[in-house]
Amino acid sequence: MRTSISHRKERIDRGIKVRSDDIFVLASMRDLLYVTLPKAIVILALLIFPLLKDVVGMYWENVLVSTLVIILLALSWDMLASAGLVSLGQAFFFGVGSYIAGYLSYRFGWSPLFTIPTATLVGAIISTLFLFPVLRLRGIYFGLITFALPLLLSRLIEATKVLGGTEGMSALPPLPGITGKLYLLIFVVFLTLFAFRRLVSSDYGLVFQGIRDNDRAVIAAGFNIQWYKAQAVFLAALPATFAGAFVTHHFQFVGIPAFAQDYSILPLTAVVVGGAGTFIGGALGAVILMPLSEVLREFGSLRVVIYSLLLLIFAIGLPEGVFKYVKRKYTQIERLTTMEEVKHD
């Protein structure tokens, strides 16, 4: 009599997930690593990168600053979208935060320790008041208003020469050291990501999703959807106005470029590439696009062509976004497992 051992394939997450993506049964260290390893790698990479200034160089540390700023704007966009508000003008929130921080610093000599939190909060309030009258608009009509506001404000500043006019306000007090700035941005990105993901999965966030999916049903249930949309705008504006205030002190300058269309296009593109509705998708899209954009600078005018082709490939070939695709493939990883021993005569 001889004994043979046969094998079969099974998914590596077999027996780990139970009923929900957020509820796990961990029976071993392998299960724990399966659940936490992807997140741990990303967190450790971000925490270690600021310490590698002598290895990667100051240039790439500044690229990381730009990437983290676009991540905050992408998270802001996703928050608005969770309430059915499609924004085409994240530069509006960014520019408002930039100018408030710049004005407080230039006019009153405030330290960045005070201008950044003040500009974040006051900028979010001002942005909400600006948009409150148009929150009844749906779909592309709201998007067109947000697209026009940065253009309107930049032309207004240029024509009236207020807030420094075309010359802007310069020689503003800087933030301390590139390493400290990076860790501040990383902390705010993680805080925003955690807060937004928890918020949209709460009962409060379900109201936003109801407004996005069927606003008439939400109205029939007795909710004031304009008030809830105003709250969504305020919450979404917070990371964007912070990003604007931060960049103002990072470059020690604020001017009309604060309303540049790059701050509207890049976050939207990051969400398209990474995947909308996940928050992490927009962050992943920014991590892919921003370094890629810097690498493509070597191609000169062809950079725009290559960039557009890549976006077209992502939009057509991977409409769900990179994050959802990678997440799905990760859960489909298989392993060989031993079956019961089979005895033969």
N, C-alpha and C positions, 0 to 999 in steps of 0.2 A: 504494500500500500504506500502510495506517495501523496504528499500534500503540496498543493500549489496555492499561491496567493495571487489573487487578481486585484486589479485596480480600476477605479472609475474616476471620472472628472466631476467635481462639484464646485459651485461658486464659493469663493473664499469668504464671503460674508454670510454663508449659510449658518443659521442659528444665532446670528448676532442681532440683526434687525428684527424688531417686533412691532408690527402694526403701524409704526410711524417712523419717518426719517430721523426724528428727534428722540426716540426712545430706544435704548439699546440694552441687551443682556450680554454682559461681559463675563465669559467663563474662564478666560485665560489671559496671559500677558500678550499672546498673539492677537487676540480680539481687541485688547486695549490699544495696541500699536496700530492695528488696522483702522480704528476709529480716529485716533489722535495724530498719527504720523503726518498726513498731508498738512494739517493746520500747524503742527509744531515746526515743520521744515520752513514754512513761509514766515512764521513769527521769528524764528531764530535767524533766518537770513536777513530780515529787516533790522533786527536788533544788532547784528554783527556788522552789517555793511557800513554804518557810520564810523566804525572804528578802523576801517581799512583805507583811510585817506591817503596814506603813503603808498598803498598798493594800487588802488584803482585811480588815484589822482583826483584833484579838486573838480575837474570837469565833470566826471561821472557822478560825483556827489551832488553837483548842481543839477544834473539830469534827474537824479532821484528826487530832489526838491520839486522840480517841475512835475514829475510823475505823481508824487503824493498830492500836489495841488489839484491836478486833473482828476485824481481819484475822489477828492472831496467834492468837486463839481459834479462828477458822475454819480456819486451817492445822492447828492442834492437832486439831480435830475430823476433818479429812480424813485425818490421819495415823492416827488410831485406826480410821477406817473402812477404811483400806487393809488392816488386819489383821482385818476383820470385826467390829470392836467399835463398835457404834452408841451414841454417848454422848448423853444428854439432860441432862447436868449439867456443862457446861464451867465453870460457876460454882464447882464444887468445887475444881478446879485453881487458878482465879483467886483464890479466897478463901484457900486455903492459902498461896499465895505472898504475898498481901497481909498476912496476919497474921504470918507469919514475919518479913518485912521490918519491919513496924510494931513487933513486940515487940523485935527486936534493936536498933532505933533508940531506942525509948521506954525500954527497961529498961537498956541498956548504953551508949547514946549513940553508936552506930556511925554512921558516915557512909554516905550512899547508895552510895558507891563500893564499900563492903563488903557492905551489907545486900542490895542487889539481886542480885549474883551468888550470894551465899550462899543467899538465899531461893529463887532459881531452881533451884539444884542440890538443896538439902535439901528444898525443897517437892516437887520431882519424885520424890525418893526416898520421902518420906512418902506421897505420893499413890499411888505404885506399891505400897507395903506395905499401904495401906488396901484397894486393889482386888485385890490378889493372890488372896485366898481366893475371890473371885467370878468369876475369869477363866474358870472352867469353864462358866459360864452363856453361853447363846447369845442372839443377837438382842435382842428387846425386854426380856428379863429382865435382861440386863446394863444396858441403857438405864434401866430402872426403878431399879436400884440407884444409878446415877450421878445420876439425878433426885432421889432421896431424900436423898443424902448432904449437899448444901448446906443443905437444910431441917433435917436432923438437927443438923448442926453449929451452925447459927445459933440454933436453939432451945436447944441445950446451953449455948452461950455466954450466952444471955439468962437461962437458969434458974440457972446456977452463978455468973454474974457474973465469970467469969474473963476475962482478956485485955481488961479494960475494960468488960465487960458490954454493956449497951445504949448506954452513952456512948462506948465505943470508946477509942481512943488518938489524941490530937491533938497539935498543935504539933510535928510531926515535921520534921526538917531537909529543906528542899526541894532539888530538882535545879536546877542553874544554868540560867537563861534559857529561854524558850520555843523559841528557835531551836536551841539545843543539844539540848533534849529531843526535838525533832522529828527532828533528824538521827540521834540515837541510835536512836529507834524505826524510822526508815527503814532504817538499817543492819541492825538485827535482823530486820526483815521480809524484806529482800532475802537475808540470810544464811539464814534459815529456809526461805524459798521455794527457794533454790538447793539447800540440803542435803537437804530432803525429796524434791524432784524427782529428784535424783541417787540418793538412797537407794532409792526404790521401783523404779527402773529397774535396780538392781544385782541380783546373785544373792541377796544378803541380803534385799532387798526382795521378790524373787519368792517367798520363803518366806512372807512376810506375805500376799501375794496368793493363794498356795495355801491358806493357812489360811482366808482369806475365802471362796474359791470352793469348796473341798472339803477340810475339815479332816480327814475320815477318811482320805483318800488321803495327806495329810501325815503323819498318825500312822503309817500303814502303811509310810511311807518311813523311819521311825525318828526323826522329829523330836519333841521335847518341846514341844508347842504352847503349853502354859501358860507355859513359860519364854520362848518367843518373844513371846507376848502381853504378858508383863510388860515385855519390852524395848520393845515398841511403846507401852505406856502410859508408860513412862519418857521415851521420846523425844518423845511427843506432849505430855507434861506440861511439858516445858522452856519452850516459848514461852508457854504459858498462865500458868505461875507467874512467869515474867519479867514478863508483862503486869500481873499482880496487884501485884508488888513495885514496878513502875514507877508505877502509878496511885496507890499508897499515898504515895509521895513527891511525886507530881505535885500531889495534893490535900492533902498533909501531914496525912492522917487515915486511919485504918482502923477499921472497925466492922462491924456486922452487914450493912450494905448491900454489903459485899464478896461476900456470897453471894447477892446479888439474882438473880432469875430472868432479868433482862435479859442477864446474861452467859452464860446458857445458850441463851436463845431467839434473840438476835440473831446469834450465829455460825451456828447451825443454819439460820436464815432466809437468811443470806448465802450459804451453800453451796447451798441449794435454788434461789435466784435465779441464782447464778453458774454452778452446775454442779458436782456432786460428782465426786471422783476425779481432779481436774485440779490441785488446789492453787491455780492461778491463778484458777479459777472462784470459789472462796470469797473471794479477795481482791477480785475484780471485783464480786462481790455486795455486799460491805461498802462499797466505794466508791460504789455506786449507792444503797444503802439508808440509810446514815448521814446524808449530806447531805439526802436526801429526807425522812427523819424530822424533821430540824430545820426544813425548809421547811414541813412539814405542821403544825407547832406553831401556826401562825396560824389553823388551822381548829378549834382547841379540841377538844371531845369528838368531832367528826367525824373527827379525825385517825386514830383507831383504825379507823373504818369504811373510810376511803379506803386506809389502809395494808393492811388485810385484803383488800380488793378487788384491790389491785395484786398482792399475793402469790398470790391465787387465780388471777389471770390468768397470772402467770408459771408457777405449778404445773401448770395445765391446758393453756395455750396454748404453753408452751415448756418441756416437762419435761426436756429435755436441758440446760437452763441457757443463760444469755446467752453465756458464753465459747465453748462449743462451736458455738453458732449463728453468732456473729460470725466465729469461726475458719473455719468451713465457707464462709461467704459471701465471706470475704476471698480464699480460694483459688479461688473461682469467678469472680472479676473477669476480664472479657474485654477484649481490645483488638483493634483492626483491624490486620491485617498485610498487607503487599503480597505478592501472588502473582507468579508468573513472568509476564513480558510476553507478551501474546498478539498475534500478527500477523494482520491481516486484509487480503485483497486489495481 
